[in-house]
Amino acid sequence: MSEILTKIILRGRCVVPGVSEGEALVTGQQISGWGGIDSRTGTIVETRHELRDISFAGKVLVFPGAKGSSGWSNAFHLTRTFGVAPAAMLFNEMTTKVALGAVVTRAPCMTDFDQNPLDVIETGDWVRVDADQGVVEITKRPSSQP
């Protein structure tokens, strides 16, 4: 019995150009850069964050936006330096913190979507981000139910 994979297309605005794909890591909570992530491992370390102790390295990080200080960009820049940056980032709220962090991370990034990615993408879905074309293609993870 073959599985039928569901694909969903989102359209949005490019923040950082490029094409990348990977498994989605989704949070409905903003991410704090300075003190909220371990830049050496790409792990969220913020005490009360729902993704505490989970690494975003090589994943498509889907989140509402950035919080905290201007250190956000430095913390995410270091993830690129250590080779643990997200494969791509998709976020809803454009701020100077997240914009600068996206640029220094150099991962494809998008915002301003035609649908809320937090409503469409789930952790474990496969996501292809083509920021150059403004297109995100989501392949829903197979259901574990019979």
Solvent accessible surface area in square Angstrom, and as a share of the most:
residue,aa,sasa,rsa
1,M,243,1.09
2,S,99,0.64
3,E,111,0.50
4,I,166,0.84
5,L,94,0.47
6,T,74,0.43
7,K,119,0.51
8,I,50,0.25
9,I,72,0.37
10,L,0,0.00
11,R,137,0.50
12,G,21,0.20
13,R,111,0.40
14,C,47,0.28
15,V,30,0.17
16,V,15,0.08
17,P,90,0.57
18,G,22,0.21
19,V,74,0.42
20,S,26,0.17
21,E,84,0.38
22,G,3,0.03
23,E,72,0.32
24,A,0,0.00
25,L,6,0.03
26,V,25,0.14
27,T,1,0.01
28,G,54,0.52
29,Q,73,0.32
30,Q,58,0.26
31,I,0,0.00
32,S,17,0.11
33,G,0,0.00
34,W,160,0.56
35,G,64,0.62
36,G,1,0.01
37,I,12,0.06
38,D,30,0.16
39,S,15,0.10
40,R,161,0.59
41,T,67,0.39
42,G,0,0.00
43,T,23,0.14
44,I,0,0.00
45,V,51,0.29
46,E,34,0.15
47,T,95,0.55
48,R,212,0.77
49,H,10,0.04
50,E,102,0.46
51,L,15,0.07
52,R,108,0.39
53,D,103,0.53
54,I,69,0.35
55,S,40,0.26
56,F,0,0.00
57,A,36,0.28
58,G,48,0.46
59,K,54,0.23
60,V,0,0.00
61,L,0,0.00
62,V,0,0.00
63,F,1,0.00
64,P,22,0.14
65,G,0,0.00
66,A,6,0.04
67,K,73,0.31
68,G,48,0.46
69,S,64,0.41
70,S,95,0.61
71,G,15,0.14
72,W,1,0.00
73,S,13,0.08
74,N,65,0.33
75,A,5,0.04
76,F,0,0.00
77,H,58,0.26
78,L,61,0.30
79,T,0,0.00
80,R,76,0.28
81,T,84,0.49
82,F,103,0.43
83,G,66,0.63
84,V,25,0.15
85,A,20,0.15
86,P,5,0.03
87,A,22,0.17
88,A,0,0.00
89,M,0,0.00
90,L,0,0.00
91,F,0,0.00
92,N,53,0.27
93,E,85,0.38
94,M,69,0.31
95,T,40,0.23
96,T,121,0.70
97,K,57,0.24
98,V,0,0.00
99,A,27,0.21
100,L,96,0.48
101,G,0,0.00
102,A,0,0.00
103,V,81,0.47
104,V,38,0.22
105,T,3,0.02
106,R,161,0.59
107,A,8,0.06
108,P,12,0.08
109,C,0,0.00
110,M,0,0.00
111,T,0,0.00
112,D,83,0.43
113,F,32,0.13
114,D,92,0.48
115,Q,83,0.37
116,N,63,0.32
117,P,1,0.01
118,L,45,0.23
119,D,118,0.61
120,V,20,0.12
121,I,3,0.02
122,E,82,0.37
123,T,56,0.32
124,G,24,0.23
125,D,0,0.00
126,W,118,0.41
127,V,0,0.00
128,R,95,0.35
129,V,0,0.00
130,D,19,0.10
131,A,1,0.00
132,D,82,0.43
133,Q,135,0.60
134,G,11,0.10
135,V,33,0.19
136,V,0,0.00
137,E,54,0.24
138,I,0,0.00
139,T,20,0.12
140,K,38,0.16
141,R,113,0.41
142,P,77,0.48
143,S,82,0.53
144,S,116,0.75
145,Q,145,0.64
146,P,183,1.15
